[in-house]
Each structure stands twice: as structure tokens, then as C-alpha cells.
Amino acid sequence: MNPTPTLEKEAERAEDLASATLDTKSNPSPVDESLIKKWIKSIPYFPAMDYFRRKVYDSPLFDGSVRPLANRLEQWPGALLLDITNRCNAKCVWCPNPDLTNVGAMSMDVYRKIINDFGSRGGVVTFGTFGEPLMDKHMQERIEYLKRFPKIHKVEVLTNGFFLNEKIVPILLENNVGVDISLDELDRQTFEDVKKMSFDVVCENIVAFLKANSKMARPVPVNIRIKTLKTVEETMEQELFKIIASHDCSIVLNSIDDNIISNWAGKLDKDTFIKEYEISTKNKTRYTHKRFNQTNVAPCTQLWKWMVVYWDGSVVLCCADMFSQTTVGDLKTHSITEIWNSPKMKKYRDQMVKRQRFDIALCQDCDIHLSWHNLKEYYDDNGKFLSDRKFIMG
């Protein structure tokens, strides 16, 4: 498969469209926002200022402003993060997934039990976190089953794009499933070196999907995540980037450094990875965002934001628990309410509120940790998912 001719034609059209978008001040593109954020973060002393801002805001002094929202979210999870399979065709060098031994896919019986329960009160359903959900042979059946539950008002899928093909795309579009694509590298050789899968397949799939989505009367929300070993400027010159930027989607673009790669709660040897791939560590200070995450003792958003369900039906503490180290219940035998309000969950939340995060083994070396004040980025004061937010993942 060779998408080069198609890409060249699309890139010619996209370059004009992207340029036009960049010049439209009244409607800045995701690229504009990325560049603005990059410029702001490059201002001298910005990391230190942001560090102290977070340190003050995440102190107990401001807990009262988020406590009412947290209380509401303790009654029912606003979102269900379903790891319907932890199998993944990609072997990304920054992901510990290839080290998993307990792999599988959620049975439809377990899935239906969970959705029957969640659908009674509803919320957001997200497919995928530890594996590639579009590998699942029941994906179409799972999506169509959700139609029975109008209170499930938002559905999204996190995918690497390899299986985003002509078979599944119509299902996603017809059922208004938001698509969050973890694309990463846009240079073919670098992509295949670090992700260990075909760039051409992913490239063709994404271009075809974006074109199909643009023809819909009601396009689905699309987000594309790009983290690259190259510079932002180099990535923006890639043909695929120009095509993506010409379509209606949000783009998260970052050059890989010590602050971008996560350690997956200590499961990834981040220092070795950075050394092996000669990643820049010039900003590796105590002010670095992820370094602060490792020391921040404020309550973590994860214990209120959503319920994370492993492929076997067990509920794990958070989306960093790829190896299912800290289970808090089993949805095969218990209800969502029983687990969400279980003594285990209450104990973990109580430890967090008391700023005893490091008493929880899983949390001791986690750099994904974010303060519970970030719940306001996802939910309104009544615990309803913000209507103007495209995705709950991220």
C-alpha cells in the first residue's frame, strides 16, 4: 500500500486551506493555539511562575472550591472508561503495554451487564486506554448496544488509527462516536521505528476518515495527538500534518521531552528511555510539569473523574494502572454504585483529601497525577459533563 500520490494531491489542497486558516484571526486554528502556547511557555521564568501558581492553587486553601463538585461526583461516575481489550498492535517505545502478560478482551455478557447498569443514570462512555479498542471483534456490536440508553449522552474512542478503516468508520460516524487519534510521529521512518507498525496504513486511514467525516451532516468530534522526536516546526512541514490541519479537528502537538513522556506510575523506565533516544532534558528542573506531578500531594482528579474498567470487568484505581495493580472491585459481581461508593474507594479518596497520596502504592511515583481542581475542566457545578468540551480523555 502506497498513499504517496493521494497524499501529494491532498497536501497541495491542504496547504492552501491551512494557510488560509492560519491567517483567519477571528477563528484561530489549533496550530495557532499550539504556537501561542509554545511561545508563552518559552518566556523566561514561566516554568517557575507556573510551578508556584499550581503549588498555591493545589494547596488545602482552595479545596473548598472543588469539594461540592467532588461530593456530587462521588454519588455516580460521570464517565466510564472501558478497557474492552488491552491488546495492542503497536509497540510504542514509550509504552509498557508490550510487557503485559494478563491480556484479553471483555466478553459481551460482562459488557452488557456494565452498560445496563451505567445506562440507568448515564454519562460518558470512552473506549480504550491500555490497548487498541478497534482490534476488538465486538466493537460494532458494543457501539450499537449503547443506542438503548439515551442517558449515555456521549461516546468516544481512543485509537492509534491502524484499524480506523472502511469497515468501522461508517459505524463510528453513524453513531456519532468521537474519535481521539494517538498518531504521534508524521515522518514515516521515525513513525515505524518508534511505533512498530505501518505508517502507510495509518496515514491512508486517517485521510479517508477525515474526508468521510467532513461529508457528514453532523461530523463527529475529532482530536489528533502528535508527540514527536522532531521539532514542532519540522512536524508542521510534513504533508500529513497539512492535510490534518485542513480539516475540522483539534490537534495536540508536542515535541518529546522530559515533560511529555509519562512514566505510567513507575512502570516505564523513563530515564533510560530519555537517554537511549537522546531526548532533551534542558528543562529538567523541579519546576517541570511532570516533576511537580510526582511531588504534588493534592487530591488526584482520577478518583472522581471517571470509573476505569479493566477488560476482565475489574475496576482499577485510575487510567495509569495499566497492570491492574490496584483493583477496587469487580463489575461481574457488583454494581457500579457498590464499587464507586465502596469502603475501598472511600478510603482512597479520604487518603487523598488528607494529602496522604504517597501512602497509596500506585501513586508513589506517578507523574500523571493532577489535582482534583482539574475536575472543573470536565464538569459543571452540578456534575454534568461540560457541553462545549469535545473529549473527556486528556
Beta strands, then each sheet from edge to edge (+ up, - down):
strand 1: 79-82
strand 2: 123-127
strand 3: 152-159
strand 4: 178-182
strand 5: 222-228
strand 6: 250-255
strand 7: 307-309
strand 8: 314-316
strand 9: 327-330
sheet 1: 6+ 5+ 4+ 3+ 2+ 1+ 7+ 8- 9+
end
